[in-house]
Amino acid sequence: MSDLNDEVSSDKPTAFELVGGEARVRELVDRFYDLMDLEADFAGIRALHPASLDGSRDKLFWFLCGWLGGPDHYISRFGHPRLRARHLPFAIASSERDQWLRCMAWAMEDIGLPEPLRERLLGSFFETADWMRNRNG
């Protein structure tokens, strides 16, 4: 899994800065989970989450802040993310990967991220989401 900011030099803004910092990452995460909770298209991935999404919202927010090149809130709380290991208990196939990506794409559009940034992020999200698959299909 590549770091989203590998190609960013010190004179260019990080993806975290391009998104708009913590407030915008929180807005993205909240819209993502609102859509997951409301839209039937995302029932498959919603079923993998607990009844309350509060903890999931916080963990994704903390993770994305660091992954995008901002503060490492997740690592300071839990250590290395070990994403694949943490997701192994959940059945993730192509269908779940694709639902997650569609939900995130929708959320990015809804909060008004510019299209070039959305495309860049979606490419990186795809690499990570595809790596999370642990079931055939």
PARO-439854 format. One record per atom (N, C-alpha, C): x, y, z. Coordinates in Angstrom, 3 decimals. Each point is the difference from the previous one (the first is absolute). Example, Ala and Ser with C-alpha at 12.3 -4.5 7.8 and 13.67 -1.06 7.14 Angstrom:
<nodes>
<node u="13.190" v="-5.690" w="7.800"/>
<node u="-0.890" v="1.190" w="0.000"/>
<node u="0.900" v="1.200" w="0.000"/>
<node u="-0.350" v="1.050" w="-0.720"/>
<node u="0.820" v="1.190" w="0.060"/>
<node u="-0.770" v="1.090" w="0.730"/>
</nodes>
This chain:
<nodes>
<node u="0.850" v="-1.177" w="0.000"/>
<node u="-0.850" v="1.177" w="0.000"/>
<node u="0.888" v="1.230" w="0.000"/>
<node u="-0.236" v="0.890" w="-0.920"/>
<node u="0.812" v="1.208" w="-0.074"/>
<node u="-0.616" v="1.099" w="0.856"/>
<node u="0.888" v="0.867" w="0.480"/>
<node u="-0.440" v="1.165" w="0.745"/>
<node u="-0.475" v="1.041" w="-1.004"/>
<node u="-1.116" v="0.579" w="0.234"/>
<node u="-0.588" v="0.970" w="-0.908"/>
<node u="0.948" v="1.156" w="-0.268"/>
<node u="0.847" v="0.320" w="0.939"/>
<node u="0.857" v="1.168" w="-0.128"/>
<node u="1.412" v="-0.327" w="-0.456"/>
<node u="0.258" v="-1.228" w="-0.479"/>
<node u="1.329" v="-0.373" w="-0.461"/>
<node u="0.521" v="0.951" w="-1.070"/>
<node u="-0.894" v="0.420" w="-0.912"/>
<node u="0.451" v="0.840" w="-1.102"/>
<node u="-0.010" v="1.485" w="0.343"/>
<node u="-0.388" v="0.364" w="1.201"/>
<node u="-0.085" v="1.410" w="0.373"/>
<node u="1.342" v="0.455" w="0.544"/>
<node u="0.545" v="1.049" w="-0.583"/>
<node u="1.254" v="0.548" w="0.511"/>
<node u="-0.310" v="1.035" w="1.076"/>
<node u="1.038" v="0.445" w="0.681"/>
<node u="-0.203" v="0.900" w="1.129"/>
<node u="-0.575" v="1.360" w="-0.416"/>
<node u="0.131" v="0.366" w="-1.284"/>
<node u="-0.526" v="1.293" w="-0.429"/>
<node u="-1.422" v="-0.086" w="-0.541"/>
<node u="-0.570" v="-1.182" w="-0.031"/>
<node u="-1.373" v="-0.171" w="-0.463"/>
<node u="-0.889" v="-0.348" w="1.193"/>
<node u="-1.252" v="0.429" w="-0.043"/>
<node u="-0.904" v="-0.324" w="1.120"/>
<node u="-0.293" v="-1.497" w="0.065"/>
<node u="-0.247" v="-0.476" w="1.192"/>
<node u="-0.399" v="-1.392" w="0.188"/>
<node u="-1.460" v="-0.168" w="-0.425"/>
<node u="-0.400" v="-1.228" w="-0.188"/>
<node u="-1.410" v="-0.282" w="-0.291"/>
<node u="-0.878" v="0.505" w="1.147"/>
<node u="0.492" v="-0.115" w="1.226"/>
<node u="-0.727" v="0.504" w="1.168"/>
<node u="-0.277" v="1.499" w="-0.148"/>
<node u="1.012" v="0.747" w="-0.423"/>
<node u="-0.178" v="1.436" w="-0.191"/>
<node u="-0.934" v="0.280" w="-1.175"/>
<node u="0.128" v="-0.767" w="-1.075"/>
<node u="-0.863" v="0.194" w="-1.170"/>
<node u="-1.463" v="-0.287" w="0.323"/>
<node u="-0.236" v="-0.999" w="0.850"/>
<node u="-1.376" v="-0.310" w="0.413"/>
<node u="-0.568" v="1.145" w="0.832"/>
<node u="0.843" v="0.624" w="0.825"/>
<node u="-0.471" v="1.120" w="0.811"/>
<node u="0.199" v="-0.192" w="1.485"/>
<node u="0.847" v="-0.948" w="0.390"/>
<node u="0.310" v="-0.183" w="1.408"/>
<node u="-1.026" v="-0.844" w="0.751"/>
<node u="0.127" v="0.010" w="1.303"/>
<node u="-0.803" v="-0.874" w="0.855"/>
<node u="-1.501" v="0.206" w="-0.153"/>
<node u="-0.436" v="1.248" w="-0.087"/>
<node u="-1.443" v="0.245" w="-0.094"/>
<node u="-0.581" v="-0.636" w="-1.255"/>
<node u="0.720" v="0.095" w="-1.101"/>
<node u="-0.490" v="-0.582" w="-1.256"/>
<node u="0.118" v="-1.522" w="-0.002"/>
<node u="1.031" v="-0.540" w="0.631"/>
<node u="0.098" v="-1.463" w="0.110"/>
<node u="-1.170" v="-0.510" w="0.832"/>
<node u="-0.324" v="0.691" w="1.083"/>
<node u="-1.140" v="-0.392" w="0.835"/>
<node u="-1.290" v="0.081" w="-0.810"/>
<node u="-0.156" v="1.043" w="-0.795"/>
<node u="-1.185" v="0.150" w="-0.841"/>
<node u="-0.104" v="-1.163" w="-0.996"/>
<node u="1.120" v="-0.363" w="-0.589"/>
<node u="0.026" v="-1.123" w="-0.946"/>
<node u="-0.399" v="-1.298" w="0.688"/>
<node u="0.583" v="-0.273" w="1.141"/>
<node u="-0.294" v="-1.231" w="0.730"/>
<node u="-1.468" v="-0.029" w="0.424"/>
<node u="-0.503" v="1.109" w="0.501"/>
<node u="-1.399" v="0.031" w="0.427"/>
<node u="-0.944" v="-0.218" w="-1.179"/>
<node u="0.306" v="0.604" w="-1.138"/>
<node u="-0.864" v="-0.206" w="-1.177"/>
<node u="0.084" v="-1.435" w="-0.472"/>
<node u="1.204" v="-0.581" w="0.007"/>
<node u="0.200" v="-1.392" w="-0.376"/>
<node u="-0.884" v="-0.928" w="0.838"/>
<node u="0.045" v="0.161" w="1.317"/>
<node u="-0.794" v="-0.875" w="0.861"/>
<node u="-1.488" v="0.326" w="-0.039"/>
<node u="-0.357" v="1.257" w="-0.236"/>
<node u="-1.417" v="0.327" w="-0.184"/>
<node u="-0.547" v="-0.726" w="-1.229"/>
<node u="0.757" v="0.053" w="-1.098"/>
<node u="-0.432" v="-0.696" w="-1.220"/>
<node u="-0.087" v="-1.499" w="0.225"/>
<node u="0.987" v="-0.554" w="0.687"/>
<node u="0.005" v="-1.434" w="0.267"/>
<node u="-1.243" v="-0.399" w="0.794"/>
<node u="-0.386" v="0.849" w="0.912"/>
<node u="-1.145" v="-0.280" w="0.858"/>
<node u="-1.336" v="0.186" w="-0.729"/>
<node u="-0.034" v="0.893" w="-0.980"/>
<node u="-1.259" v="0.374" w="-0.646"/>
<node u="-0.285" v="-0.701" w="-1.323"/>
<node u="1.012" v="-0.341" w="-0.749"/>
<node u="-0.177" v="-0.482" w="-1.370"/>
<node u="0.023" v="-1.523" w="-0.077"/>
<node u="-1.031" v="-0.564" w="-0.603"/>
<node u="-0.103" v="-1.460" w="-0.142"/>
<node u="1.169" v="-0.581" w="-0.796"/>
<node u="0.589" v="0.797" w="-0.893"/>
<node u="1.143" v="-0.474" w="-0.800"/>
<node u="1.184" v="-0.406" w="0.870"/>
<node u="0.042" v="0.480" w="1.233"/>
<node u="1.136" v="-0.254" w="0.871"/>
<node u="-0.341" v="-0.938" w="1.159"/>
<node u="-1.108" v="-0.720" w="-0.130"/>
<node u="-0.443" v="-0.906" w="1.073"/>
<node u="1.039" v="-1.077" w="0.302"/>
<node u="0.713" v="-0.444" w="-1.012"/>
<node u="1.005" v="-1.045" w="0.205"/>
<node u="1.110" v="0.438" w="0.928"/>
<node u="0.508" v="1.200" w="-0.200"/>
<node u="1.067" v="0.460" w="0.893"/>
<node u="-0.566" v="0.519" w="1.325"/>
<node u="-1.225" v="0.500" w="-0.021"/>
<node u="-0.608" v="0.446" w="1.263"/>
<node u="-0.141" v="-1.174" w="0.952"/>
<node u="-0.327" v="-1.168" w="-0.551"/>
<node u="-0.193" v="-1.201" w="0.823"/>
<node u="1.294" v="-0.447" w="0.682"/>
<node u="1.132" v="0.444" w="-0.490"/>
<node u="1.282" v="-0.367" w="0.606"/>
<node u="0.347" v="0.879" w="1.197"/>
<node u="-0.790" v="1.023" w="0.241"/>
<node u="0.269" v="0.966" w="1.066"/>
<node u="-0.939" v="-0.215" w="1.188"/>
<node u="0.388" v="0.503" w="1.170"/>
<node u="-0.895" v="-0.088" w="1.161"/>
<node u="-1.232" v="0.888" w="-0.177"/>
<node u="-0.991" v="-0.200" w="0.847"/>
<node u="-1.237" v="0.779" w="-0.072"/>
<node u="0.283" v="1.494" w="0.070"/>
<node u="0.842" v="0.406" w="0.926"/>
<node u="0.411" v="1.404" w="0.091"/>
<node u="1.280" v="0.177" w="-0.816"/>
<node u="-0.002" v="1.008" w="-0.843"/>
<node u="1.174" v="0.276" w="-0.837"/>
<node u="0.961" v="0.999" w="0.641"/>
<node u="-0.259" v="0.420" w="1.224"/>
<node u="0.824" v="1.027" w="0.637"/>
<node u="1.471" v="-0.389" w="0.067"/>
<node u="0.287" v="-1.204" w="0.470"/>
<node u="1.389" v="-0.448" w="0.090"/>
<node u="0.646" v="-0.139" w="-1.371"/>
<node u="-0.759" v="-0.477" w="-0.966"/>
<node u="0.512" v="-0.135" w="-1.368"/>
<node u="0.317" v="1.367" w="-0.587"/>
<node u="-0.870" v="0.957" w="0.263"/>
<node u="0.239" v="1.366" w="-0.494"/>
<node u="1.317" v="0.540" w="0.554"/>
<node u="0.187" v="-0.140" w="1.301"/>
<node u="1.221" v="0.516" w="0.619"/>
<node u="1.233" v="-0.697" w="-0.550"/>
<node u="-0.033" v="-1.310" w="-0.101"/>
<node u="1.179" v="-0.731" w="-0.471"/>
<node u="0.347" v="0.344" w="-1.438"/>
<node u="-0.992" v="0.113" w="-0.869"/>
<node u="0.305" v="0.365" w="-1.382"/>
<node u="0.529" v="1.438" w="-0.061"/>
<node u="-0.580" v="0.902" w="0.765"/>
<node u="0.492" v="1.378" w="0.050"/>
<node u="1.457" v="0.031" w="0.453"/>
<node u="0.297" v="-0.677" w="1.108"/>
<node u="1.366" v="-0.005" w="0.513"/>
<node u="0.959" v="-0.598" w="-1.026"/>
<node u="-0.420" v="-1.104" w="-0.626"/>
<node u="0.854" v="-0.651" w="-0.982"/>
<node u="0.229" v="0.907" w="-1.214"/>
<node u="-1.079" v="0.540" w="-0.562"/>
<node u="0.136" v="0.803" w="-1.218"/>
<node u="0.842" v="1.254" w="0.223"/>
<node u="-0.093" v="0.605" w="1.164"/>
<node u="0.846" v="1.168" w="0.261"/>
<node u="1.470" v="-0.347" w="-0.245"/>
<node u="0.467" v="-1.086" w="0.562"/>
<node u="1.393" v="-0.401" w="-0.177"/>
<node u="0.297" v="-0.500" w="-1.400"/>
<node u="-0.892" v="-0.795" w="-0.555"/>
<node u="0.194" v="-0.576" w="-1.331"/>
<node u="0.098" v="1.083" w="-1.065"/>
<node u="-0.722" v="1.085" w="0.210"/>
<node u="0.018" v="1.120" w="-0.941"/>
<node u="1.192" v="0.932" w="0.213"/>
<node u="0.789" v="-0.247" w="1.044"/>
<node u="1.183" v="0.819" w="0.239"/>
<node u="-0.135" v="0.997" w="1.127"/>
<node u="-1.072" v="-0.116" w="0.782"/>
<node u="-0.211" v="0.879" w="1.145"/>
<node u="0.433" v="-0.683" w="1.294"/>
<node u="-0.579" v="0.414" w="1.111"/>
<node u="0.371" v="-0.564" w="1.307"/>
<node u="-0.316" v="-1.493" w="0.088"/>
<node u="0.881" v="-0.736" w="0.662"/>
<node u="-0.153" v="-1.451" w="0.152"/>
<node u="-0.839" v="-0.337" w="1.232"/>
<node u="-1.238" v="0.443" w="0.006"/>
<node u="-0.893" v="-0.259" w="1.136"/>
<node u="-0.192" v="-1.489" w="0.234"/>
<node u="-0.168" v="-0.766" w="-1.055"/>
<node u="-0.250" v="-1.436" w="0.149"/>
<node u="1.214" v="-0.685" w="0.627"/>
<node u="1.167" v="0.261" w="-0.540"/>
<node u="1.221" v="-0.648" w="0.492"/>
<node u="0.265" v="0.372" w="1.449"/>
<node u="-0.264" v="1.246" w="0.371"/>
<node u="0.233" v="0.414" w="1.389"/>
<node u="-0.933" v="-0.719" w="0.970"/>
<node u="-1.150" v="-0.450" w="-0.484"/>
<node u="-0.958" v="-0.701" w="0.863"/>
<node u="0.180" v="-1.518" w="-0.022"/>
<node u="0.275" v="-0.545" w="-1.179"/>
<node u="-0.049" v="-1.458" w="-0.178"/>
<node u="1.277" v="-0.620" w="-0.543"/>
<node u="0.977" v="0.796" w="-0.363"/>
<node u="1.200" v="-0.542" w="-0.636"/>
<node u="-0.235" v="-0.167" w="-1.496"/>
<node u="0.850" v="-0.798" w="-0.610"/>
<node u="-0.084" v="-0.213" w="-1.441"/>
<node u="-1.406" v="-0.460" w="-0.380"/>
<node u="-0.558" v="0.540" w="-1.095"/>
<node u="-1.377" v="-0.344" w="-0.363"/>
<node u="-0.236" v="-1.478" w="-0.306"/>
<node u="0.982" v="-0.718" w="-0.529"/>
<node u="-0.168" v="-1.421" w="-0.357"/>
<node u="-1.371" v="-0.217" w="-0.643"/>
<node u="-0.293" v="0.773" w="-1.016"/>
<node u="-1.332" v="0.006" w="-0.619"/>
<node u="-0.491" v="-1.388" w="-0.393"/>
<node u="0.817" v="-0.717" w="-0.718"/>
<node u="-0.451" v="-1.322" w="-0.469"/>
<node u="-0.294" v="-0.914" w="1.178"/>
<node u="0.875" v="-0.039" w="0.966"/>
<node u="-0.205" v="-0.869" w="1.167"/>
<node u="-1.267" v="0.391" w="0.764"/>
<node u="-0.248" v="1.287" w="0.145"/>
<node u="-1.181" v="0.464" w="0.735"/>
<node u="-1.305" v="-0.302" w="-0.742"/>
<node u="0.096" v="-0.168" w="-1.326"/>
<node u="-1.195" v="-0.266" w="-0.797"/>
<node u="-0.197" v="-1.478" w="-0.331"/>
<node u="0.943" v="-0.852" w="0.366"/>
<node u="-0.130" v="-1.433" w="-0.320"/>
<node u="-1.259" v="-0.653" w="0.566"/>
<node u="-0.496" v="0.404" w="1.169"/>
<node u="-1.228" v="-0.636" w="0.503"/>
<node u="-1.244" v="0.277" w="-0.852"/>
<node u="0.090" v="0.969" w="-0.916"/>
<node u="-1.154" v="0.391" w="-0.802"/>
<node u="0.158" v="-0.531" w="-1.421"/>
<node u="-1.078" v="-0.545" w="-0.535"/>
<node u="0.015" v="-0.524" w="-1.363"/>
<node u="0.005" v="1.160" w="-0.983"/>
<node u="1.148" v="0.192" w="-0.647"/>
<node u="0.137" v="1.098" w="-0.958"/>
<node u="0.387" v="-0.597" w="-1.342"/>
<node u="-0.928" v="0.068" w="-0.929"/>
<node u="0.237" v="-0.447" w="-1.374"/>
<node u="-0.107" v="1.223" w="-0.909"/>
<node u="-0.013" v="-0.227" w="-1.283"/>
<node u="-0.083" v="1.121" w="-0.946"/>
<node u="-1.260" v="0.827" w="0.205"/>
<node u="-1.102" v="-0.640" w="0.345"/>
<node u="-1.258" v="0.723" w="0.207"/>
<node u="0.122" v="1.015" w="1.140"/>
<node u="0.579" v="-0.414" w="1.111"/>
<node u="0.171" v="0.899" w="1.142"/>
<node u="1.003" v="1.105" w="-0.331"/>
<node u="1.084" v="-0.378" w="-0.680"/>
<node u="0.974" v="1.004" w="-0.436"/>
<node u="-0.690" v="1.063" w="-0.852"/>
<node u="-0.792" v="-0.453" w="-0.970"/>
<node u="-0.646" v="0.928" w="-0.925"/>
<node u="-1.045" v="0.868" w="0.686"/>
<node u="-0.731" v="-0.565" w="0.961"/>
<node u="-0.961" v="0.808" w="0.759"/>
<node u="0.728" v="1.079" w="0.790"/>
<node u="1.095" v="-0.382" w="0.642"/>
<node u="0.773" v="0.957" w="0.789"/>
<node u="0.484" v="1.137" w="-0.900"/>
<node u="0.524" v="-0.344" w="-1.161"/>
<node u="0.522" v="1.012" w="-0.917"/>
<node u="-1.109" v="0.908" w="-0.542"/>
<node u="-1.154" v="-0.582" w="-0.351"/>
<node u="-1.117" v="0.816" w="-0.486"/>
<node u="-0.484" v="0.955" w="1.089"/>
<node u="-0.074" v="-0.506" w="1.217"/>
<node u="-0.440" v="0.828" w="1.124"/>
<node u="0.986" v="1.151" w="0.231"/>
<node u="1.293" v="-0.287" w="-0.044"/>
<node u="1.004" v="1.042" w="0.207"/>
<node u="-0.006" v="0.993" w="-1.155"/>
<node u="-0.158" v="-0.483" w="-1.233"/>
<node u="-0.053" v="0.909" w="-1.157"/>
<node u="-1.186" v="0.953" w="0.132"/>
<node u="-1.137" v="-0.529" w="0.396"/>
<node u="-1.206" v="0.802" w="0.186"/>
<node u="0.228" v="1.043" w="1.091"/>
<node u="0.603" v="-0.431" w="1.118"/>
<node u="0.260" v="0.913" w="1.113"/>
<node u="0.953" v="1.116" w="-0.423"/>
<node u="1.050" v="-0.340" w="-0.747"/>
<node u="0.946" v="1.027" w="-0.455"/>
<node u="-0.689" v="1.010" w="-0.907"/>
<node u="-0.873" v="-0.500" w="-0.872"/>
<node u="-0.735" v="0.908" w="-0.885"/>
<node u="-0.947" v="0.885" w="0.805"/>
<node u="-0.722" v="-0.609" w="0.950"/>
<node u="-0.969" v="0.753" w="0.795"/>
<node u="0.630" v="1.130" w="0.807"/>
<node u="1.212" v="-0.206" w="0.491"/>
<node u="0.617" v="1.074" w="0.796"/>
<node u="0.736" v="1.003" w="-0.885"/>
<node u="0.003" v="-0.244" w="-1.303"/>
<node u="0.528" v="0.986" w="-0.932"/>
<node u="1.493" v="-0.035" w="-0.246"/>
<node u="0.628" v="-1.157" w="0.172"/>
<node u="1.421" v="-0.069" w="-0.348"/>
<node u="0.138" v="0.160" w="-1.512"/>
<node u="0.999" v="0.727" w="-0.460"/>
<node u="0.194" v="0.179" w="-1.444"/>
<node u="0.247" v="-1.341" w="-0.701"/>
<node u="-0.493" v="-0.109" w="-1.223"/>
<node u="0.085" v="-1.264" w="-0.722"/>
<node u="1.420" v="-0.559" w="-0.115"/>
<node u="1.018" v="0.808" w="-0.327"/>
<node u="1.358" v="-0.594" w="-0.085"/>
<node u="0.452" v="-0.606" w="1.325"/>
<node u="-0.342" v="0.639" w="1.109"/>
<node u="0.354" v="-0.537" w="1.313"/>
<node u="-0.791" v="-1.273" w="0.282"/>
<node u="-1.294" v="0.006" w="-0.330"/>
<node u="-0.827" v="-1.207" w="0.194"/>
<node u="0.585" v="-1.175" w="-0.784"/>
<node u="0.404" v="0.247" w="-1.238"/>
<node u="0.563" v="-1.073" w="-0.829"/>
<node u="1.288" v="-0.534" w="0.600"/>
<node u="0.853" v="0.900" w="0.454"/>
<node u="1.264" v="-0.424" w="0.631"/>
<node u="-0.271" v="-0.835" w="1.249"/>
<node u="-0.890" v="0.497" w="0.840"/>
<node u="-0.321" v="-0.722" w="1.228"/>
<node u="-0.652" v="-1.339" w="-0.303"/>
<node u="-0.914" v="-0.019" w="-0.955"/>
<node u="-0.692" v="-1.246" w="-0.320"/>
<node u="0.985" v="-1.057" w="-0.501"/>
<node u="0.998" v="0.413" w="-0.778"/>
<node u="1.026" v="-0.947" w="-0.430"/>
<node u="0.747" v="-0.597" w="1.180"/>
<node u="0.361" v="0.828" w="0.965"/>
<node u="0.689" v="-0.488" w="1.195"/>
<node u="-0.924" v="-0.840" w="0.871"/>
<node u="-1.260" v="0.436" w="0.123"/>
<node u="-0.970" v="-0.791" w="0.764"/>
<node u="-0.182" v="-1.372" w="-0.650"/>
<node u="-0.034" v="-0.041" w="-1.334"/>
<node u="-0.162" v="-1.288" w="-0.674"/>
<node u="1.142" v="-0.938" w="0.355"/>
<node u="1.231" v="0.478" w="-0.060"/>
<node u="1.151" v="-0.854" w="0.330"/>
<node u="-0.148" v="-0.595" w="1.401"/>
<node u="-0.380" v="0.841" w="0.948"/>
<node u="-0.140" v="-0.468" w="1.381"/>
<node u="-1.192" v="-0.933" w="0.147"/>
<node u="-1.131" v="0.376" w="-0.572"/>
<node u="-1.211" v="-0.832" w="0.115"/>
<node u="0.192" v="-1.347" w="-0.691"/>
<node u="0.673" v="0.006" w="-1.129"/>
<node u="0.237" v="-1.256" w="-0.702"/>
<node u="0.909" v="-0.913" w="0.819"/>
<node u="0.956" v="0.576" w="0.662"/>
<node u="0.925" v="-0.754" w="0.857"/>
<node u="-0.722" v="-0.597" w="1.209"/>
<node u="-1.134" v="0.573" w="0.392"/>
<node u="-0.744" v="-0.479" w="1.158"/>
<node u="-0.838" v="-1.251" w="-0.292"/>
<node u="-0.215" v="-0.285" w="-1.288"/>
<node u="-0.829" v="-1.168" w="-0.334"/>
<node u="0.629" v="-1.263" w="0.593"/>
<node u="-0.860" v="-0.798" w="0.617"/>
<node u="0.475" v="-1.242" w="0.634"/>
<node u="-0.920" v="-1.185" w="-0.337"/>
<node u="-0.895" v="0.196" w="-0.942"/>
<node u="-0.906" v="-1.057" w="-0.466"/>
<node u="-0.043" v="0.032" w="-1.517"/>
<node u="-0.258" v="-1.128" w="-0.616"/>
<node u="-0.182" v="-0.063" w="-1.448"/>
<node u="-1.345" v="0.611" w="-0.371"/>
<node u="-0.062" v="0.457" w="-1.218"/>
<node u="-1.278" v="0.499" w="-0.500"/>
<node u="-0.022" v="1.485" w="-0.122"/>
</nodes>
